[in-house]
Each structure stands twice: as structure tokens, then as C-alpha cells.
Amino acid sequence: MIDIHCHILPAIDDGSPDLDTSLAMAAMAAADGIEIIIATPHVGMTGRAAWSRICEEVKRLNNALQEERIELRVLAGAEVQSHVAVTKAGQFCLASGSFFLLEFPSTHLPVDSLEIVHTAVRQRITPIIAHPERNAAIIQEPGKLLPLINAGAKIQITAASLTGDLGPDVAACAGFLVRNSMVHFLGTDSHSPGFREPILSKAVKKASRYMGRKKALALVRDNPLAILPRNLPRN
């Protein structure tokens, strides 16, 4: 499996605080059957990481994984906040490809959300909207995502949302999106071994009830694999 959303890099944002925690997260993920994690530290908060630092930390973590014999590969990415997406998204694409992880505020959809998607598509990069099922406006009206999807955006929901670990309202919204074929990716959005654990298999099992095993697996295998460049960066 491939996790396209994880805050596994040590001491770079509000995710893993140190290398030991990152290695513990990696070990949990590998035991769950995850083979690739795209590290997605926040971009847009004051003092958050530059792409060069993200790549340096990915290389350092991969070296540590080899030393510890943890069978997992980490690729560089970012979670780009919507207020800087127009200017920065192209610099922070997942695995240096043509897709980027887009984060909206948790309380509402910005008035320019559709224009952000249109601008990205014109730049030939595809936004993947992160965890919309946790957005208050989407919880109230999931159909608000349809114009964004029709404009070219893809949708990633959090594994813990679907399994019910983030509350009934979030779970209901996640289930609605899956049942109505509005989800393209499952991601952990893990920040530590105990804060949204780096586990996908439980959510795949839940999604299978809504859409069948084959389509559920596509959310963590086929679809993530399709967005990775053919020649993966050697970081």
C-alpha cells in the first residue's frame, strides 16, 4: 500500500518530533503492509519547511530506515495550505510529480476554492484535497465538493475518519463520500504512533463494505501508484 499523506518527518512541523518517533511510525506502517509513504509536512504556516529541507530530511530518514532494516520507502511531498496554494503548489508536488496535496481550513471552504483548483489545473498540476470530510462545511453539505471534483480536483480522506475514530459526524461524511464515488485516495494523516496511527488496512476493510474489495484497494494501491512519476526521485 501507499500512504500519500503522513507527517512522518522529524521536527519539521506538528508531526513527528524526533527520529525515534519517525522510525516507530515507519515500523507500524510497514507492519500494516504500507510500502511507500509520501511525507507531507505543512506548507503555509509561519516558519514551515522549504522544499530543499524536506528533501534533506527524507534522505536522512530513508538512510535511517535502511540502517534499522525497516522495509519502507519515504518520498518527498507537502501539504499546501490553500492561502498559499496559487503561488507555492507547483514547488511542492508529491514525489516531484504533477499532483499536490491541498489543505483547506477546517471550518469552511474559502470563497476562492474553485478558482484555486482552476488555477492549478491551468498550471497542469492536479490538486488532491486533503481530508474534506473533516471540514465543517462539507460535513453539513458534502455536495459542495462536486464543483471542485468536476473542475479536476481529487479527494483524499483520512483513514481514521472512515473507521469512526474521529467521531460520528466525520465518519458519516466519509462514508457518504466513499459510497458516492467521490474519494480517490485514503491517507493516514498520521502525526505520531498514537495520533492518527499510520495504519491503512482498517480503513480499506471499512471501504470494502461500501464499494467492494477491489475498488477499496485502488484507493491505497492503484490510484496512488498512478500519480507517482515513472522515474521516482532518488531521495
NUFI-970597 format. One line per 10 residues: for each residue x, y, z of N, C-alpha, C. Coordinates in steps of 0.2 Angstrom, whole numbers, plus 5000, padded with zeros to 4 digits. Layout:
BEGIN
X/Y/Z/X/Y/Z/X/Y/Z; ...
end
This chain:
BEGIN
5004/4994/5000/5000/5000/5000/5004/5006/5000; 5001/5012/4998/5005/5018/4998/5001/5023/5002; 5004/5027/5006/5001/5032/5010/5003/5039/5007; 4999/5043/5005/5001/5049/5001/5000/5055/5006; 4999/5054/5012/4998/5059/5017/5000/5057/5024; 5006/5059/5026/5009/5057/5033/5014/5062/5035; 5014/5064/5041/5018/5069/5044/5024/5065/5048; 5027/5062/5044/5032/5057/5047/5039/5060/5048; 5041/5066/5044/5047/5068/5045/5049/5071/5052; 5054/5070/5055/5055/5073/5062/5057/5080/5062
5053/5083/5067/5055/5090/5069/5054/5095/5064; 5049/5094/5059/5049/5099/5053/5042/5102/5053; 5037/5099/5057/5031/5103/5058/5027/5100/5064; 5021/5100/5064/5017/5097/5070/5017/5090/5071; 5020/5086/5066/5020/5079/5066/5026/5076/5071; 5029/5071/5068/5034/5068/5072/5039/5073/5075; 5041/5072/5082/5045/5077/5085/5053/5075/5084; 5054/5068/5083/5061/5066/5083/5062/5060/5078; 5068/5058/5077/5069/5052/5073/5066/5046/5076; 5067/5045/5082/5064/5039/5085/5057/5038/5084
5053/5043/5085/5046/5043/5083/5045/5042/5076; 5048/5045/5072/5048/5043/5064/5049/5036/5063; 5054/5033/5066/5055/5026/5065/5050/5021/5068; 5047/5023/5073/5041/5020/5076/5035/5020/5072; 5034/5026/5069/5029/5026/5064/5030/5022/5058; 5036/5022/5055/5038/5018/5049/5037/5011/5051; 5039/5009/5057/5038/5001/5058/5031/4999/5059; 5027/5004/5061/5020/5002/5062/5017/5002/5055; 5019/5007/5050/5016/5007/5044/5018/5001/5040; 5025/4999/5040/5027/4993/5037/5024/4987/5039
5023/4986/5045/5019/4980/5048/5012/4980/5045; 5009/4985/5044/5002/4986/5041/5002/4984/5033; 5008/4984/5030/5008/4982/5023/5009/4989/5019; 5011/4994/5022/5012/5000/5018/5020/5000/5016; 5021/5001/5010/5027/5000/5007/5030/5007/5005; 5026/5012/5004/5029/5019/5002/5024/5024/5006; 5028/5029/5009/5024/5034/5012/5027/5041/5009; 5022/5045/5007/5024/5052/5005/5024/5056/5011; 5030/5059/5013/5030/5064/5018/5027/5070/5016; 5022/5073/5020/5019/5079/5018/5018/5084/5024
5024/5087/5026/5024/5092/5031/5020/5098/5028; 5017/5102/5033/5013/5108/5031/5018/5113/5028; 5015/5116/5023/5017/5122/5019/5012/5128/5020; 5014/5133/5022/5010/5139/5023/5009/5142/5030; 5011/5138/5035/5012/5141/5041/5018/5144/5042; 5019/5149/5046/5025/5153/5048/5030/5148/5050; 5036/5149/5046/5042/5145/5048/5042/5138/5046; 5037/5136/5042/5037/5129/5039/5042/5128/5034; 5043/5122/5032/5049/5119/5028/5049/5122/5021; 5055/5123/5019/5056/5124/5012/5057/5117/5008
5056/5117/5002/5057/5110/4998/5064/5107/4999; 5069/5111/4999/5076/5108/5000/5077/5105/5007; 5074/5108/5012/5074/5105/5018/5070/5098/5019; 5064/5098/5016/5060/5092/5015/5064/5086/5012; 5067/5088/5007/5071/5083/5003/5077/5080/5007; 5080/5085/5011/5086/5083/5015/5083/5078/5021; 5078/5080/5024/5075/5076/5029/5073/5069/5027; 5070/5069/5021/5068/5062/5018/5074/5058/5017; 5079/5061/5014/5085/5057/5013/5088/5054/5019; 5088/5058/5025/5090/5056/5031/5086/5051/5034
5080/5051/5033/5075/5046/5036/5076/5040/5032; 5076/5040/5026/5077/5034/5022/5084/5030/5024; 5089/5034/5025/5095/5031/5027/5094/5027/5034; 5091/5031/5038/5089/5028/5045/5085/5021/5044; 5080/5021/5040/5076/5016/5039/5080/5010/5036; 5085/5011/5032/5089/5006/5029/5093/5003/5035; 5096/5007/5039/5100/5005/5045/5096/5001/5050; 5090/5002/5051/5085/4999/5055/5082/4993/5052; 5083/4992/5045/5080/4987/5041/5073/4987/5041; 5070/4993/5041/5063/4993/5040/5061/4994/5033
5057/4990/5030/5056/4989/5023/5050/4994/5021; 5053/5000/5021/5048/5006/5019/5052/5011/5015; 5049/5014/5010/5052/5020/5007/5048/5026/5008; 5052/5032/5009/5048/5038/5010/5050/5043/5004; 5045/5046/5002/5046/5051/4996/5044/5058/4999; 5047/5063/4995/5046/5070/4997/5039/5072/4995; 5035/5076/4999/5029/5079/4997/5028/5085/5002; 5022/5087/5002/5020/5093/5007/5012/5093/5007; 5010/5096/5012/5003/5098/5012/5002/5105/5012; 5000/5108/5006/5000/5115/5005/4993/5118/5007
4994/5123/5011/4988/5126/5014/4985/5131/5008; 4978/5132/5008/4975/5135/5002/4977/5142/5001; 4979/5146/5007/4980/5153/5006/4987/5154/5002; 4991/5149/5001/4997/5150/4998/4998/5145/4992; 4992/5141/4990/4992/5136/4985/4994/5139/4978; 4991/5145/4977/4992/5148/4970/4999/5149/4968; 5003/5151/4973/5010/5153/4972/5015/5148/4974; 5013/5143/4978/5018/5138/4980/5016/5131/4978; 5010/5129/4976/5009/5122/4974/5014/5119/4970; 5016/5122/4964/5020/5119/4959/5027/5117/4962
5029/5120/4968/5035/5119/4971/5035/5113/4975; 5029/5111/4977/5028/5106/4982/5024/5100/4980; 5025/5098/4974/5021/5092/4971/5024/5085/4974; 5019/5081/4975/5020/5074/4978/5026/5070/4974; 5031/5069/4977/5036/5065/4974/5039/5068/4967; 5039/5075/4968/5041/5079/4962/5037/5078/4956; 5031/5076/4956/5027/5074/4950/5022/5080/4949; 5016/5079/4947/5011/5084/4945/5005/5084/4949; 5005/5081/4955/4999/5082/4960/5002/5085/4966; 4998/5089/4969/4999/5091/4976/4994/5091/4981
4995/5090/4987/4990/5090/4992/4988/5096/4995; 4982/5098/4994/4979/5104/4996/4975/5104/5002; 4976/5108/5007/4973/5109/5013/4969/5115/5014; 4962/5114/5015/4958/5120/5016/4957/5121/5024; 4955/5126/5026/4953/5127/5033/4948/5122/5035; 4948/5120/5042/4943/5115/5044/4936/5118/5045; 4936/5124/5045/4929/5127/5047/4925/5129/5041; 4928/5130/5035/4924/5132/5030/4928/5131/5023; 4924/5132/5018/4928/5132/5011/4929/5139/5009; 4935/5141/5008/4936/5148/5006/4932/5150/4999
4931/5156/4999/4927/5158/4993/4930/5157/4986; 4937/5157/4987/4941/5156/4981/4943/5149/4980; 4940/5144/4983/4942/5137/4982/4942/5134/4975; 4936/5136/4972/4936/5134/4965/4941/5137/4960; 4942/5143/4962/4947/5147/4957/4954/5144/4959; 4956/5142/4965/4962/5138/4967/4963/5132/4962; 4957/5128/4962/4958/5122/4958/4959/5124/4951; 4955/5128/4948/4955/5130/4941/4963/5133/4939; 4965/5137/4944/4972/5139/4943/4977/5134/4943; 4977/5129/4947/4981/5123/4947/4981/5119/4941
4975/5118/4939/4974/5114/4933/4976/5118/4927; 4976/5124/4926/4979/5128/4921/4986/5127/4921; 4989/5127/4927/4996/5126/4928/4999/5119/4926; 4994/5114/4925/4995/5107/4923/4997/5103/4930; 4995/5105/4935/4996/5102/4941/4989/5100/4944; 4988/5094/4947/4981/5092/4950/4981/5093/4957; 4976/5096/4960/4976/5097/4967/4972/5090/4970; 4975/5088/4975/4971/5082/4979/4969/5086/4986; 4963/5086/4987/4960/5090/4993/4961/5085/4999; 4964/5087/5004/4965/5083/5010/4960/5083/5014
4958/5078/5017/4953/5077/5022/4947/5081/5022; 4943/5082/5017/4937/5087/5017/4932/5084/5021; 4932/5078/5023/4926/5075/5027/4927/5078/5034; 4933/5081/5036/4934/5084/5042/4932/5092/5042; 4930/5094/5036/4928/5101/5035/4921/5103/5037; 4920/5107/5042/4913/5109/5044/4908/5110/5039; 4910/5113/5034/4905/5115/5028/4904/5109/5024; 4909/5104/5023/4907/5098/5019/4903/5093/5023; 4905/5093/5030/4901/5089/5034/4893/5090/5034; 4892/5097/5033/4885/5099/5033/4882/5098/5026
4886/5099/5021/4884/5098/5014/4889/5095/5009; 4890/5088/5009/4895/5085/5006/4895/5087/4998; 4889/5089/4995/4889/5090/4988/4893/5096/4986; 4895/5100/4991/4899/5106/4990/4906/5104/4986; 4908/5098/4987/4914/5095/4984/4913/5094/4976; 4907/5093/4974/4906/5091/4967/4909/5096/4962; 4908/5103/4963/4911/5108/4958/4918/5107/4958; 4922/5106/4964/4929/5105/4964/4931/5099/4960; 4928/5093/4962/4929/5087/4958/4928/5088/4951; 4923/5091/4949/4921/5092/4941/4926/5097/4938
4929/5101/4942/4935/5105/4940/4941/5102/4939; 4942/5096/4942/4948/5092/4941/4952/5090/4947; 4949/5092/4953/4952/5090/4960/4951/5083/4961; 4955/5080/4965/4954/5073/4968/4953/5074/4975; 4951/5069/4978/4949/5069/4985/4953/5063/4989; 4956/5065/4995/4959/5061/4999/4956/5061/5006; 4953/5056/5009/4950/5056/5015/4955/5052/5020; 4954/5054/5027/4958/5051/5032/4956/5044/5034; 4960/5039/5035/4959/5033/5036/4955/5032/5043; 4957/5036/5048/4954/5036/5054/4947/5039/5054
4945/5043/5049/4939/5046/5048/4934/5041/5046; 4936/5036/5042/4931/5031/5039/4930/5026/5044; 4935/5025/5049/4934/5019/5054/4930/5022/5060; 4929/5028/5060/4925/5031/5066/4929/5034/5071; 4935/5034/5071/4940/5036/5076/4940/5044/5077; 4937/5047/5072/4937/5055/5073/4930/5057/5074; 4925/5053/5076/4919/5055/5078/4913/5053/5073; 4907/5053/5075/4902/5050/5071/4900/5055/5065; 4900/5061/5066/4899/5066/5060/4904/5065/5055; 4910/5065/5057/4916/5064/5052/4915/5057/5048
4914/5052/5052/4913/5045/5049/4907/5045/5044; 4902/5048/5046/4896/5049/5042/4897/5052/5035; 4901/5058/5036/4903/5061/5029/4908/5057/5025; 4913/5054/5028/4917/5050/5025/4914/5044/5021; 4909/5041/5025/4905/5035/5022/4901/5038/5016; 4898/5044/5017/4894/5046/5011/4899/5047/5005; 4905/5050/5006/4909/5052/5000/4911/5045/4997; 4913/5040/5001/4915/5034/4998/4909/5030/4994; 4904/5030/4997/4898/5027/4994/4896/5030/4987; 4897/5037/4987/4895/5041/4981/4901/5042/4976
4906/5038/4977/4912/5038/4972/4915/5044/4972; 4916/5048/4977/4919/5054/4977/4926/5054/4981; 4929/5048/4982/4935/5048/4985/4940/5044/4980; 4946/5047/4980/4951/5044/4976/4957/5041/4980; 4958/5043/4986/4964/5041/4990/4962/5040/4997; 4965/5035/5000/4965/5035/5008/4972/5037/5010; 4972/5041/5015/4979/5043/5018/4978/5043/5026; 4984/5042/5029/4983/5041/5036/4983/5048/5040; 4986/5053/5037/4987/5060/5040/4990/5059/5047; 4994/5053/5048/4997/5052/5054/5002/5057/5056
5002/5059/5063/5007/5063/5066/5011/5060/5071; 5009/5054/5073/5014/5050/5078/5010/5043/5078; 5014/5039/5082/5011/5032/5083/5004/5032/5086; 5002/5037/5090/4996/5037/5094/4991/5043/5091; 4993/5047/5087/4989/5052/5084/4988/5051/5077; 4982/5048/5076/4980/5046/5069/4986/5041/5067; 4985/5035/5069/4991/5030/5068/4992/5029/5061; 4998/5027/5059/5000/5026/5052/4998/5019/5049; 4991/5018/5049/4988/5012/5048/4983/5013/5042; 4983/5009/5037/4978/5010/5031/4973/5004/5031
4975/4998/5033/4971/4992/5032/4964/4992/5035; 4964/4995/5041/4957/4995/5044/4952/4999/5040; 4954/5005/5037/4950/5009/5033/4949/5005/5026; 4953/5002/5024/4952/4998/5017/4947/4993/5019; 4947/4989/5024/4942/4985/5026/4935/4988/5027; 4935/4994/5030/4928/4998/5030/4926/5000/5023; 4930/5002/5019/4928/5005/5012/4926/4999/5008; 4929/4993/5009/4926/4987/5006/4919/4986/5006; 4916/4987/5012/4909/4986/5013/4905/4991/5009; 4908/4997/5007/4904/5002/5004/4905/5001/4996
4911/4999/4994/4912/4999/4987/4915/4992/4984; 4916/4987/4988/4919/4981/4986/4927/4981/4987; 4930/4975/4988/4937/4975/4990/4942/4978/4984; 4940/4977/4978/4944/4979/4973/4945/4987/4972; 4939/4990/4973/4939/4997/4972/4942/5000/4979; 4941/4997/4984/4944/4999/4991/4952/4999/4990; 4954/4994/4988/4962/4993/4987/4964/4998/4982; 4961/5000/4977/4963/5005/4972/4964/5012/4976; 4961/5013/4981/4962/5019/4985/4969/5020/4988; 4972/5014/4989/4979/5014/4993/4984/5010/4988
4982/5008/4982/4987/5005/4978/4987/5008/4971; 4982/5006/4967/4982/5009/4960/4982/5016/4959; 4978/5020/4963/4977/5027/4962/4983/5030/4965; 4986/5029/4970/4992/5032/4972/4998/5030/4968; 4998/5024/4965/5004/5022/4961/5003/5026/4954; 4997/5028/4952/4996/5031/4946/4999/5039/4946; 4999/5042/4952/5001/5049/4952/5009/5049/4953; 5012/5044/4954/5019/5044/4955/5023/5044/4949; 5028/5048/4948/5032/5049/4942/5035/5042/4940; 5036/5040/4934/5039/5034/4932/5046/5033/4935
5050/5039/4934/5056/5038/4937/5056/5042/4944; 5055/5038/4949/5055/5041/4956/5061/5045/4958; 5061/5051/4961/5067/5054/4963/5070/5050/4968; 5077/5050/4968/5081/5046/4972/5083/5050/4978; 5078/5051/4983/5079/5055/4989/5078/5050/4995
end
